[in-house]
Amino acid sequence: MLKFGTRIKRERVGVNMENEIKVVLFGVGPLGVAIAKAMLERKGMKIVGAVDTAKDVVGKDLGKILEINNTLGVTVTDDVLGSLSKIKANVAIIATKSSVEGIYPELTMCIKSGINVVSTCEELSYPYYKQPQLSAEIDELAKKHGVVVLGTGINPGYLMDALPITLTGPCLRVDSIRVTRMMDSSKRRIPFQKKIGTGLAPEQFEKNIREKVITGHVGLVESIAHIAAALGWTLDSIVEFPPEPVIAKKETTTPYTTVKPGCVAGLKSLAHGIKGGKPVIVLEFIANALVEEEYDAISIEGIPNVNQKIIGGVHGDVGTVAVVLNMIPKVLNAAPGLATMKDLPLPSALNEDLRVYLRSYSS
Amino acid sequence: MLKFGTRIKRERVGVNMENEIKVVLFGVGPLGVAIAKAMLERKGMKIVGAVDTAKDVVGKDLGKILEINNTLGVTVTDDVLGSLSKIKANVAIIATKSSVEGIYPELTMCIKSGINVVSTCEELSYPYYKQPQLSAEIDELAKKHGVVVLGTGINPGYLMDALPITLTGPCLRVDSIRVTRMMDSSKRRIPFQKKIGTGLAPEQFEKNIREKVITGHVGLVESIAHIAAALGWTLDSIVEFPPEPVIAKKETTTPYTTVKPGCVAGLKSLAHGIKGGKPVIVLEFIANALVEEEYDAISIEGIPNVNQKIIGGVHGDVGTVAVVLNMIPKVLNAAPGLATMKDLPLPSALNEDLRVYLRSYSS
């Protein structure tokens, strides 16, 4: 986003923070609900609006949907424009769809309303590769309205892009990067286990792949393009392989189902960034019910080599909520435009009282 | 550095990059030499000046000091002002002293000459805690002259601050952080082994500690203050323990000396950041000749826990050169003032041809 020779002048241009960050939430599915609950546990962050199209939530108080004891005085609405015209929000969190096209209407409405956007839309984490034209439009619109747009989350957004990029920091040279996320799917939510084909016979799994019922991890292409951009690499191509089933050799039972030998215990998602005819960026996401040791590993070949492991891995659901909230202050302080994680300051955990940041601001 | 409510306006204010980054190097000791050699291996970076006070280097061509076959047409000088008035540099790399006061003269001269500064001065990596007044002055001066000042390196600057900060990114809550750097000192340069008291009898080691001949790792206090600032923590205090000897139980020989049983094999540096009466940030740097497994480990207790390890650790000398050079583009694109690693975008390895960044700039 920023390039050599662009000197930034710091100038306050009318951002009125008052004493808390006002957030409008798009999407009150499981992820939106988790994000909202985490926001309620913080001082200095306030939910001022909630938008969703699902008929069973529209018209309800958000407090009811979060299943907390209070009402919040925020009614879920499907009227985006009406909502944005009534509330004064600093940032919108969009936790709805995985594609840029899918979120484009509400994204642009937020931008035109002068609201910064943080979204879990996987394609938005690094959209320049697959949608250069749309990316340029979003960037220009965001700059015009003086707001920042960021796609992020635990993956894509951190584990397979921001963190490996950061681990190249002590390298004089990088030749290749391999990132492996090894996850025990038996511990994950039941919809996730179902989504990866747990318990299916191999033929049914392959049928579901062909019919795109099973899609594997979304975001590997974006993460590869993101890493390449950070390193200044022009890739020949990015190859995303169809998800591969992990076949159980022995029976195993999860809270979702029992997996019989010869049946699918989970899947492996794999993608390559190719340069000079060789895979220089290899991202693999392995989620199955037979994993013995969970981990997130990043292996960099270069000068020097860096072999890093997060023992036990990082929990995906908690991590996504955390990264989204933790990036809000970085977004609020960034230069307008379409940002990606590589452009923003180091991610870091928020103090539970955001007003500590505001106190230093006002002094 | 940046605070909520400060919207940045991006505006080009006269930075003329031409087609390469021009660097003036302060300090042609082992570190400066290593930095210079790495710069020569890159396209798009040019050394335009070299400053040192040591009589055996002043007046010599830098190429001779680097022991390469060419002369570089850069004569080492001890005349700072004269040098800065003649050359047009975009960035100065200051690799001389560990204290802010020690580098203050050349630092301020560079700033007033409109030159950005990246320095390995350990105290500069996060100077706000120990020298708040001096920090405020440097920040104001840098803003006035439209340049950025950054202290960095592998440690402090990355391993025990920037990287642990980044690893809190997926955390909803952080309760405590422990960073351990375990280094086999027998593989390090002889001056380093000597500096940590390798081979000494314990009494001589303690005497050298009292007389400050042995000082242990410089930067733990800065790293703790840096992490606390990133997390919005106000610490009760930062406690730096005197270096502790690591006593050999069995004999071992290094390229420097033979360590007899009962003698010093190396040392452990330890510091605590105290909050609510308890150590919430614990940094330990252990360097000795009996280490069997080198590693850099970061352990975060919170929601979730994050247990990370770089197997084999990161080589200090290579890492410092890399972090310094890799941060140059981030510094050139940052808002003027005194920056620290937490304020800047993710560190990342440079493409060996920096002009790939410039090409996208000019298109």
Contacts between the chains, C-beta under 8 A, distances in Angstrom:
chain1	res1	chain2	res2	distance
A	2	B	10	7.8
A	2	B	333	4.3
A	3	B	333	7.1
A	3	B	357	6.6
A	3	B	358	7.8
A	3	B	360	6.1
A	3	B	361	3.8
A	4	B	15	8.0
A	4	B	17	5.0
A	4	B	21	7.6
A	4	B	329	6.4
A	4	B	332	5.7
A	4	B	333	6.8
A	4	B	357	5.6
A	4	B	358	5.7
A	4	B	361	5.3
A	5	B	12	7.0
A	5	B	15	4.8
A	5	B	16	7.5
A	5	B	17	4.1
A	5	B	332	7.7
A	5	B	358	7.9
A	5	B	361	5.8
A	6	B	10	6.5
A	6	B	12	5.6
A	6	B	15	7.4
A	6	B	333	6.2
A	6	B	361	7.6
A	7	B	11	7.5
A	7	B	12	6.1
A	7	B	13	4.7
A	7	B	14	7.2
A	7	B	15	4.7
A	7	B	146	6.6
A	7	B	336	7.7
A	8	B	8	5.7
A	8	B	9	7.8
A	8	B	10	5.5
A	8	B	11	7.3
A	8	B	333	7.2
A	8	B	334	6.9
A	8	B	335	4.5
A	8	B	336	7.8
A	9	B	8	7.8
A	9	B	9	5.7
A	9	B	10	7.6
A	9	B	11	4.7
A	9	B	13	5.8
A	9	B	335	7.7
A	10	B	2	7.8
A	10	B	6	6.5
A	10	B	8	5.5
A	10	B	9	7.6
A	10	B	143	7.9
A	10	B	335	4.6
A	10	B	336	7.2
A	10	B	337	7.8
A	11	B	7	7.5
A	11	B	8	7.3
A	11	B	9	4.7
A	12	B	5	7.1
A	12	B	6	5.6
A	12	B	7	6.2
A	13	B	7	4.7
A	13	B	9	5.8
A	14	B	7	7.2
A	15	B	5	4.8
A	15	B	6	7.3
A	15	B	7	4.6
A	16	B	5	7.4
A	17	B	4	5.0
A	17	B	5	4.0
A	21	B	4	7.6
A	38	B	172	5.9
A	143	B	10	7.9
A	146	B	7	6.6
A	154	B	170	5.7
A	158	B	169	5.8
A	158	B	170	5.9
A	159	B	170	7.7
A	162	B	166	7.7
A	162	B	169	7.2
A	162	B	346	6.1
A	163	B	166	6.9
A	163	B	167	8.0
A	163	B	169	7.8
A	165	B	346	5.1
A	165	B	348	5.0
A	166	B	162	7.7
A	166	B	163	7.0
A	166	B	166	5.2
A	166	B	346	4.8
A	166	B	347	6.0
A	166	B	348	7.2
A	167	B	163	8.0
A	168	B	326	7.9
A	168	B	347	7.6
A	168	B	348	5.1
A	168	B	349	3.9
A	169	B	158	5.8
A	169	B	162	7.2
A	169	B	163	7.8
A	169	B	322	7.3
A	169	B	323	5.9
A	169	B	326	5.9
A	169	B	346	7.5
A	169	B	347	3.0
A	169	B	348	6.2
A	169	B	349	7.1
A	170	B	154	5.7
A	170	B	158	5.9
A	170	B	159	7.7
A	170	B	314	5.1
A	170	B	318	7.4
A	170	B	319	3.8
A	170	B	322	5.0
A	170	B	323	5.6
A	170	B	326	8.0
A	170	B	347	7.8
A	171	B	322	5.5
A	171	B	326	7.7
A	171	B	349	4.2
A	172	B	38	5.9
A	172	B	318	6.2
A	172	B	321	6.6
A	172	B	322	4.6
A	172	B	325	7.5
A	172	B	349	7.3
A	173	B	349	6.9
A	173	B	352	6.8
A	174	B	349	4.6
A	230	B	346	7.1
A	230	B	348	4.5
A	231	B	348	6.3
A	231	B	349	5.9
A	231	B	351	6.2
A	232	B	350	7.1
A	232	B	351	3.1
A	232	B	353	7.8
A	232	B	354	8.0
A	232	B	356	4.4
A	232	B	357	6.0
A	233	B	351	6.9
A	234	B	356	7.6
A	302	B	349	7.0
A	303	B	318	6.5
A	303	B	322	8.0
A	304	B	314	6.5
A	304	B	315	4.9
A	304	B	318	5.3
A	304	B	319	7.2
A	305	B	312	7.5
A	306	B	310	6.2
A	306	B	314	6.4
A	307	B	310	6.6
A	307	B	311	4.5
A	307	B	312	6.1
A	308	B	308	6.6
A	308	B	309	7.0
A	308	B	310	4.8
A	308	B	311	7.4
A	309	B	308	7.0
A	309	B	309	5.5
A	309	B	311	6.7
A	310	B	306	6.2
A	310	B	307	6.6
A	310	B	308	4.8
A	311	B	307	4.5
A	311	B	308	7.4
A	311	B	309	6.7
A	312	B	305	7.5
A	312	B	307	6.1
A	314	B	170	5.0
A	314	B	304	6.5
A	314	B	306	6.5
A	315	B	304	4.9
A	318	B	170	7.4
A	318	B	172	6.2
A	318	B	303	6.5
A	318	B	304	5.3
A	319	B	170	3.8
A	319	B	304	7.2
A	321	B	172	6.6
A	322	B	169	7.3
A	322	B	170	5.0
A	322	B	171	5.5
A	322	B	172	4.6
A	322	B	303	7.9
A	323	B	169	5.9
A	323	B	170	5.6
A	325	B	172	7.5
A	326	B	168	8.0
A	326	B	169	5.9
A	326	B	171	7.8
A	329	B	4	6.4
A	332	B	4	5.7
A	332	B	5	7.7
A	333	B	2	4.3
A	333	B	3	7.1
A	333	B	4	6.8
A	333	B	6	6.2
A	333	B	8	7.2
A	334	B	8	6.9
A	335	B	8	4.6
A	335	B	9	7.7
A	335	B	10	4.6
A	336	B	7	7.7
A	336	B	8	7.9
A	336	B	10	7.2
A	337	B	10	7.8
A	341	B	346	6.9
A	342	B	345	6.3
A	342	B	346	5.3
A	342	B	348	6.8
A	343	B	345	5.6
A	344	B	345	6.2
A	344	B	346	7.7
A	345	B	2	8.0
A	345	B	342	6.3
A	345	B	343	5.6
A	345	B	344	6.2
A	345	B	345	6.3
A	346	B	162	6.1
A	346	B	165	5.1
A	346	B	166	4.8
A	346	B	169	7.5
A	346	B	230	7.1
A	346	B	341	6.8
A	346	B	342	5.3
A	346	B	344	7.7
A	346	B	346	6.6
A	347	B	166	6.0
A	347	B	168	7.6
A	347	B	169	3.0
A	347	B	170	7.8
A	348	B	165	5.0
A	348	B	166	7.2
A	348	B	168	5.1
A	348	B	169	6.2
A	348	B	230	4.5
A	348	B	231	6.3
A	348	B	342	6.8
A	349	B	168	3.9
A	349	B	169	7.1
A	349	B	171	4.2
A	349	B	172	7.3
A	349	B	173	6.9
A	349	B	174	4.6
A	349	B	231	6.0
A	349	B	302	7.0
A	350	B	232	7.2
A	351	B	231	6.2
A	351	B	232	3.1
A	351	B	233	6.9
A	352	B	173	6.8
A	353	B	232	7.8
A	356	B	232	4.4
A	356	B	234	7.7
A	357	B	3	6.6
A	357	B	4	5.5
A	357	B	232	6.0
A	358	B	3	7.9
A	358	B	4	5.6
A	358	B	5	7.8
A	360	B	3	6.1
A	361	B	3	3.8
A	361	B	4	5.3
A	361	B	5	5.7
A	361	B	6	7.6
